[in-house]
Amino acid sequence: MGYKTISIIIPVYNEEKLITQTITKVISADTLGLKKEIIVVDDGSTDKTVESIKKKVASIKIKQNYVIYTIFKKNNEGKGAALKNGFRKTTGDIVLVQDADLEYDPSDYPTLIGPFLNREADVVYGSRFISDRPHRVLYFWHSVINKFLTMLSNMFTNLNLTDMETGFKVFKGTLIRKIAPHLITQRFGFEPEITARISKIKEVKIYEVGISYAGRTYSEGKKIGWRDGVRALWEIVYFNLFAR
């Protein structure tokens, strides 16, 4: 398949300190010759994030290899809801999720895109646990919980992923646009939900690649908490056994 464009969705909530830098890095990132369609979805931020986004977009004058679209939501609903809005607006042959906090580095795009161009991938997950690239050392129990949730998800999906909860997920555009109208979760449950849904697709080709990771502390703005981990247990069961 001849890939020409990649849609990059940036869901953002209260990231006034980083959103301008994130957009700048995404614009300059190497996408192996693919034209970028950047979609920034603000999920009802209450700080100066919206102002920063508008100022950054207005400052962009040359758009030869990319376009930028914005969605400003009045109310905060969660990452999953923001992504659903973004997915439905995409037109790219490939669709990539980029968190706004730069825990995931746009310099990894060539690694994430490669399996689509070389191995006919339908889905690519960027794993934090199979990489020799730089990783910031942070919370032990977070890594334990992530690995447990991945194992539990694998038991239901029969996949052998190492990092189901990764924020770097990339999809063939036609595939994610077909799935998007059926997505239910509004918060961080997007990760187990989308994993369950793609695992049910016959002959889907899923790849994992190693990525770098610069995690944040809670004082630096990290938002996911232990309640989201508990909720993920139920979401793994629900989306694998009951959801349609």
N, C-alpha and C positions, 0 to 999 in steps of 0.2 A: 504493500500500500504506500502511495506517495504522500507522506505527511508534509504539510505546508505551514500549519499554524498550531500554536499551543496557547491554550487559555490558562491563565494563572489567577486563581481566586485567593484573595487576601481577606479573610474574615477578621474584623478588628473591633475591640471594645476597650475603651480607656487606655490607649497606647500613645498618648500625645508626645511622649519622649522618644519613641522609636519609629513611629509610622512613616515619617519623612525619610529616614534612613532606610527603612525596609523597602519602600517604593523605589528609591534610588538604586538599591542593590538589585532589585528585580529587573529594573529597566536595563541595567548594564550586564546582567547575567548572561552567560553563554547558553544558548538554547539550540546549538548545533545547526544554525541556519534557519530555524523555524521562526516565523513572525509571531510576536507576542500579542496576545489580547489580554490585557491586565484588568481584572475586575475587583475593585476594592469595595467590600461590603461592610459599612459601619453598622454595628448592632446596637444602636441607641446609646452611644457614648455620652457620658455626662461631664467629661473634662473638655479639653480643647482639641480633641482628636479630629473632629469634623472640620474645625477651622484649619488645622494643619494639613489635612487632606486637600481641601479646596485650594489652599495657598500653593501647595506643591503642584497640583494638577494645572493650575493657572500659569505656573512658571514654565511649564513645558512648552517649547515652541516647535521643536523638530520631532516629527513622529514618523520617521521613515520605515522603521522595522517594528513598530509597536503602536498600539492604541490603548487608551485607558478609559474605562467606564467606572462610574461610581454609583453605589446604591446607599442611600441614607435612610435607615429605619428609625422610626420615631421611638419605638419601645425596644428594650433589651429582651431578647428571647433566648439567646444562646448560640453557641458555635454551630450546632447542627442546623438550626433554622437559618442562620446566615449563609451557610454553605448551600442549602437547598435553593435559596434565592439566587446565589451565584451560579450554581450549576445550570439552572433554567435559562440563564442569560447567555451562556457560553455558545460559541460557534466553532471553537477550535477542534482540530483533529485529535489532539491530546489535551487533557484537562488535569492540571496540577494544583494541589492545595498547598498554600504557603502561609504559615502562621505569621502574624504581624509582629511577634516579639523577637524574631531572629534567633530563637533557640535552634531553628533549622536554617542552614546556610544556603542561599541561592547558588553558591559556587558548586553545589552538588548536582545541579540540574543536568549536566551532561551524563552523569552516572545514572540518574533516574530515567532519562529519556532513551538511553542506549538500547535497552531491551525492546522498545517499540520499533526502533529502526533496524535492529539486527536480529531479533528473535521472535518477531510477530507477537509481542506481549499484548494482552488486553488490560492488565492491571500490574502496577509495580508498587511495592511497599519499600520505603527506605528504612532499614533496620539499624537501630542504635547498638545492637548487641552482636553484630557479625562484622564490625568495621575496625580497621586499624587506623582510622582517621582520628583527629583530636576529639576528646570527650572531656567536658568539665566534670570533675568529681564532686558529687553532691549527696543526695539522700539515699542511704542503703535501702531503707524499707520501701521507698518508691520503686526501686528496681526490682525488689522481691515481689511486690504487688503486681507490677507490670508483667513480670514473667509468669506469675500465677494466672493472671487474667488471660494471657496469651495461651497458656497450656489448657485452661478450661475452654476457651474458644476453640482451640484446635480439636479438643475431644468431641465437640459437637459438629464442627465443620469438616473434620478429617483432613485439614490442611496441616502443613508442618512449618508454619510461620514462626519466626523468633521474636517478632515485635508487632503484635496486633494493634497496640495502642499508639503506634507512631503517628506523628503529625504530617509526615511526608507520604502522601498517597497520591498516585497518579493513575489516570484512567483513559482508555480510549474514549473519545468524545461521544460517539454514538451510544456507547454502553452506559455511561453515567447519566446522559440525558434521558435515557429510557428508564433508569432506576429512580432518578430524582423525584418524580411526582409521587412515588410511593414511600419516600423517607418520612419517618414519624418523629424520631427523637429530636429534641431542640437543643440539648446541651452537649456534653461530651460523649453521650451515648452514640453519637454518630459512628465512632470507631467500631464497636462491636456490631452495630446494625449493618453498616456497609459491608463488613467482613462476612456476616451471615448471609446477606443477600447475594453477594457475588459468588459465594461458595456453592450456591444452589443452581448456578448457571452451568449447563452442560458444556463441556469442552472449553471452559474459560481458561486462559493461560495467565497464571499469576507468577510474578517473579519478585524476589527480594534482592536488594542491593545494599551494601554497607554505606553508611553516611556518617558525617561528623555531628556532634551535638553539643550545644552550649546552653545547658539548662540554667534556669533562673531560680533564685531563692524567693520565698514569699515576700520578703521585704523589697525585692526587686520587681515584684509585680506578678509572680506566678499565681494563676487563678484556680487551677484544678485542685480539689481537696479530697479528704478521705471519704466524704459523703458520695462523691462521684465514683470512687472505687467500689463502694458498697452497692451503689445503684447499677454499676456495670455488671455485677454478678447476676442480677435479675435480668438485665438487658440481654446478656449472652444467652440465657435460657429462653427468654421470650422470643427473641428474633430468630433463634434456630428452630424452636419447636412450635410456636404458635402464630407468629406474624405471617401475613401474606403480602 
